[in-house]
Amino acid sequence: MNLIVRKLGEGLHVKHGFAFLGEFFSDEGKYVLLTPGNFYEEGGFKARPEKDRFYTGTFPNDYILRKGDLIVAMTEQGPGLLGSAALIPEDGIYLHNQRLGLVDKINPEIFEKKYLFHIFNSRSVRSQLYGSATGTKVKHTSPGRIYKVKVSVPEAKKQGGISSILENYFELIDINRKRIHLLEEVARLLFREWFVYFRFPGHEKVKVIDGVPEGWKKEKLKNIVSFLGGHAFKSSSYQQEGMYGIVTIKNVQQGNFIPDCADYLDETPSGMKKHCFLSDGDILISLTGNVGRVCLVFGTNYLLNQRVAKIGAKNNTPKSFIYWMFDNPVMQKRIENLSYGSAQQNLSPIKLGEQTVVFPHEKLLKTFDEIVEPINLQIIQLLIQNQKLAQARDLLLPRLMSGKIEV
């Protein structure tokens, strides 16, 4: 297969989004204001009904996105999101803001749209965009920088066949995402019903005394969990690649562990505690920045850095209960109120440990764990599957483009 080296700017245009005014943001409305948070790290559109904001002000109609529009994240709202691309799933609902680029005016003789979707989400394009981005704390790209990205592409009529093959991987990833979302909702709703609203099995026959169901107790968090801090690694020893990935606060998003690390090591430092070796199902919490974010670890060979803590269980408290307790909005709000700092928020594990929670009796904890722990394990397995599918896709794309694998 003959490949042509092109700059993206030869065959497309990128339109900046509109500067929507914060005073018109709302929790309900007709139009959803998209952000880079509506992208997955490996590419694709992410609906966030619990976090999406609506816009109620006036704006030009040409910033209403249409089904099938190709959009690119131009701001690194989260790790791995810069340059991530998605196709809009519905018509006339979503708005195109200034942190996103709309890929339009695509020359069909140079690029096929779905093929562009896949190469924007490839490691090659992402690394070029990240390397040319500006900003210290938050990275940004621009249409001009996108135009300069170089890609080796086959002729346009071959691109459709390649994108069709890659689409199978994205469909499998998307199916797994939907399954994960449903499983999370089951566990989240069950925790809320039993331990927030006190509508647990047999609750009709249980008295509530001083705000606590009979047989339950008020307990300080430090008696239920331990907060195990990360290691103070020396940045001078970091490598771009290596055996162990260094997990920082950027890897800990709410309900979402980011497996791609910015820094690596080939050897572990002396004096590092055993709990800093992470494994499947470990619960992490962020202590700096957007404090209180929790996620479940999946994958191997990760080391815990400082400003992130691993939440350990005490007194045989089920990890399933611990995770969904910290995921709950009530706990999230309490953590937010505990945080301090002007330039950057920080969370003290000691102060958090002094917080009092309502703790159920052992039998109800066991019943909850029997239902929810298999759900957590299934979520982790689906996340691992998606990671492997994304890696396989990344390996497949250059082989398809080079003609090593016939289309």
Phi, psi and omega in degrees: 000127178282131179249145178242130176277120181229158166266143183303327181296345179289338188227013180203167175232146177242123181260125176294151177280177182271147178274085180289143185272130183301332182294344181255009176287145183211163177275355177209157181160191184269324187245131177270130180270110183284150175224172174302340176294348177271014177245149168272153182299322180272007179100155180110160185272135180242113173282136182228070185302333181277346183238342183300142176252149179255160179239129185247359180274182177272155181195160177295137184296339182283004173258010170273122184280150182250156178302131180092353176299140178261119181240152183231136177285122182256359177230140182276077180292331177214164182303132176080003184271336182300122180087354178297139183243151179214155174255129183295127186276339183225157185265133169075019183247323190259146181251147185261102183264177191288349177272002180237152174244133175266119180276106182231182181050047180282127178281111184293345177278350181246314184228142169262137190303311182293330175295318176301318177306316182286321182285332173298326181271007179276157180298323183299310181291318181301316182294324178293318179294318180293321181294331181262358183290156177249166179108143180265301180282318180234126182276142178228147168241183184212164176304319180300320179288324177297319181299332184276351181295132181261136177225147173259116187232149172281176177297154189304323183292340177274338186295325180298320179295321179294314182296328178295320178294314181294331180299328178299321178294316180295325179295318178295318178299317182293322176299316178296321178301316181295321177295318178299315181300317180294318179296319178298319180296320178300310182294318182296315181292322179296316178299316182297315182297315186280317193248354175250310179270354179060034176259057180275166180303126180082012184297336182298334184260003184254130177283146173253116183245120181055041177080006183233127176301145180302132182096346175268176178210160173269130187222143174284144182303325183295343176270350181255321184226164171240144178253108186259110185286157180279175182274146176273082181291151173271119184297337180294342181266358183291150176233160177285334177221156179173183183287321186247130174272138180269117182270121179242185180298335179292337179278348184253096173257162183296113180071014187212110175275129179266111186284340180279125182254152178279331184227153184221164173224152173264338180226146179277143181287154177291146178087357179285133183284153185300327184292348179282348170279119185264152179216171182308133175089353175298144180258125179248150176224137181277138183249356182222150178079240173280085189288153175086001176292136180234150178204164176259130179286143169219146182105181185234168174061050175243141178241140186272123177270166178292163185074004168233140178239148171266132180267115179260157181267141173244152174054039177060024175294128182298137178296331178298318178294317182298314184297312184284340172293318180282336177286337186296138181303328179298313178293321179301319180292320178297319179295318179301319180290336180279339187290156183218166179116141181269303181289323182212134181287143177227154180234128178269118177300330180293313179295322178296321180296338180278352180290142181260136177233159175275123188246125184284170178284164189299322183297317180291323176300317181295318179297316179299316182296321179298330179275316194268328181300317175299328177295314179300318179295321179293321177301314181297317179296321178292323177296319178295319177300316180295323177297318180291322178296318179295321178294319179296319178298318180295327177284327184286322186305307180296331178290321177293319182293324183279346182089004177296330173246123183287140178269000000 
